[in-house]
């Protein structure tokens, strides 16, 4: 993608109340309000990206039951679409990691969603606790979760904001990442506690692949598995490829890691853009 083109695409950050929780939303494009904007600039299609982790910015989550849990997170994404996106707007869903599980569940619960394509990137949609990383994460998140809570609280609660900000900036510099939006909340004890809580539920509940939903929506699904992914090993790709030989199920040939956003975001963006050309040409 041309560097000049990148600069022409506005990106802005908003914080909205969704399902009782203050939610950070990053918007790319000239639009701000899809319901009230009837100008020619209003897009015909929305690309909705569902990341592999959730960061809460507020603990007042009353409207959706257990919003920081697995089921609550699925309902949270559906609540956003209901309240901020017109029903007739075409959708492209991009789920990464457990975001792929959310994507399948959204299609299962609301099959009438006008989704033209859903990308499931490095999808943790089955046997999470049996994966190489899952065997390590399961005891930490399920058995020693409260130890993590207490340790995080004792270490981070008294830590000054300037120190947290410095630690985050240095970490981003080490990883050669731009800091366009401040991720300060990532070192808040309640944020880490919510992430650990959700992670524990993932280990216990993301077990059996939902073949029924996959079969129903197979024509609009694109799976992308890694060859070096400790969260969904290559055998998971081989199993689903054998069960759905007619599906668009791909295996990465570039050794891109599960956490591709750190250094391989452009490669993944190019792959998705190329894959969407056919769908977009029909609109």
N, C-alpha and C positions, 0 to 999 in steps of 0.2 A: 504494500500500500504506500502510495506517495506521501512523503512527509508533509507536503503542503495540504493534502487532503485531510490528514489527521488534525491539523490545526483548525480546519474549518468546522469540525464537529464539536459543538459546545457540550461540555459535561458539567452538570451541577449536582449539588448534594442537597437533599431535603430530609427533614425529620417529620414523620407523620404518625398519628395515632392510629394503629391498626389492630383490631382485636383486643384492645385494652393495653397494648404495649407500644411505647415509642419506638419507631422503626426507622432505621437509616435507609434511604433510597438514593441510589445514584442514577441519574437520568442522562442519557446520551441523545443529543438531538435538539432541535429548536423548540420542541413542545414542552409545556409545563402542565396543562390541564386538558386531558383527552376528552372529557365530557363537554366542557364549555367552549373549546376551541373548534370552531366550524370553518376555519380558514383553509385555504389550499395547502397550507403548511402542515395540517394535521396528517399524521402518517396513516397509511392504510393497514399497516401491520406493526405489531409490537413484538420485539424480541425480549423475552422475559427470562432473565438469568437467575437460576436458583443455586447458590453456592453450597459447598459441602459442609459449612458450619454456620451457626446462627449466633449473632452477637446481640444480646438484649441491651437496651439503653435505659430501661426503666423497669422497676419491679412491680408496678401496679398493673398486673395482667388479670383483670377480672372478667372480661367479656368472653374470652375463649378459655375453656377449662384446660388446665395444665398446659398453658401455651409454650412452656419451655421444654415440654416433652415431645415425643415423636409425633403423636396424633395432633397435638396442638400446633406444631410447626406446619403440618399439612394444611390444617384449617386456616392458619395464619396466611398462607400463600393464596388460598382460595378467597379469603376475606379481602385481600388486597385487590384481586381481580374483580370481585363483585363491586367494590366501592370506588375503584379508580380507573377501571377500564370498561368502555362500552361493550355490551354483549356481542355486537356484530363485528368487533375488531378481530381480524385474523391474528393468530398467535404462533410464534415459534418459541418453544420451551427449550432451554439449555440447562440441564442438570449436571452438576459435577459431584462425584463421590456419593454421599448420602442424598445430595440434591437429586440424583437420578431416582432414588427410591421415592422421594417426595413427588417427582414428576409422574411416575407410574401410578401412585396413589391418587394424584389429582385427576388423572385420566379415568381411573376406576370410579371415583366418587362423583365426578361430573363429566360423563362421557360426551356430553353435548358441547363441551368447550370447543371453540372454532380453531383448533390446533392444526396447522398444515404440516408441521414437522417438529419432532422432539429429538434432541440430541442427548444421549446419556453417555457422559464422558467419564472414563475410569469408574464405571458404575458399581457402587457397593449396594447391590440389591439382593444379596443372598449370603448366607454362611459367613457373616462378618466375624464372629468370634472364632471361627476355624481358620481364618486367614493368618499368615505369619504375624502381621501386626496385631490382629485381633487376639491372638493367644497371649500377647503381652498386655494389651490394653484392657482385656476383660477383667483380670483380677484387680488392676489398678482402679478402673472405673466402677466396678460392681462391688468389690469387697472392701477396698481401701478408699472409697470416695470421700468419706468424712475426714479421713486423715489429710487428704488433699485439700479439703475445704479449710480445715484449721490451719494447715501450713501456709496456704495462700493468704489467708486472712492475717496471720501473724506477721508475715513477711511484707505484704503489700499495703495493708491498711495504713500503717504509720509512715509509709514511704512518701516523701514530698512529690508533688506533681512534676516539679522540675526534674527530679531524678528519673521518674518514670518516662518523661518525655525524652530525656537524654538516652536512656536505655533503648527506647524504641527507635530513635534516630540512628543510633550506632548500629543496631541490628539491621535496619534497612540499608545502611551504607555497606555493611559487610556483605549483604545479599545483592548489592547493586540495584536496589529498588528505589523508584521515585516515591516521594511522600506527598502526593497531591492532596490527599485528605487525611486528616489526623486520626490515627487509630488508638488514641490514648485509652479508650475504654477497655482495650484488650488486657490491660494489667489491673483492672478493677476486680477485687475479690468476688463480687456477685456475678460478674461476667464469666469468670473462670468457673465458678460454681455451676452456673447454668450450662456451660459447655460440657462440663464433666457429667452433669445430670443427663443431658441429652445423649452424650456418648455412651453412658451406661445402658440407656434404653435401646440404643442402636445394637449394642452387643447382644442383648437378650432377645430382641424382637425381629431384627432383620436376619431371618434364618432361611425360610423357604422362598425360592424364586416364585413370583406371581405369574405363572405361565398363562393363566386365563386372561389376565389383562394384557400381557404381551401379545398373545394370539389375536385378541380383539383389535388391537391398535398397531399391529406389526407393520402395516403399510406406511405408517407415518413415523416409525421409530428408526433411529440410527444409533447403534451401540459402538463405542470406541474403547477397546481394552488395551492395556499396556502389557509389555513383555517383562517389565521389571517392577510390577506393581505389587507391593506386599499387602495391600488391602483387598485386591481381587486378582489372585494369581492367574497365570495363563490357563490353567485347567478349567477355570470358570468360563473363560472364553470358549474353550474347546467343547465344553458341555452344552452351552447355549447354542453354539454353531451347529452342533449335531442335532439338537432338538428343533431348531428353526433354520434349516438350511436355506430357505428362501428369503430370510430376513437380511437387512442391511447391517451386518455385524462385522466390524473391522478389527484388525489387530495392528497396533502401532508398529511401524517398521523403523522408527527413528530413536528408539530407546528413550522416549519422553517419560519422565517420572509422573507419579500420581499427582504431586503438587506442582503441576505444570505452570501455574500462574507466576511462579517465581522467576523462571528464566525462559519458558517456552510459550508464553502467551501469544506471541505473534504467529508462531507456527500453527497453533490450534485455531486462532481466528481465521487464518488463511484457509485451513481445511474446512471449517464450517461455512465460510463464504463461498467456496467452490461448490460445496454440497448443496447449497441453497439456490444456486443459479437456476436449476430446473424448476423448482417450486415457484420461485419469484416470477419466472417467465410466464407462468400460467395465470398470474393475477391480473 
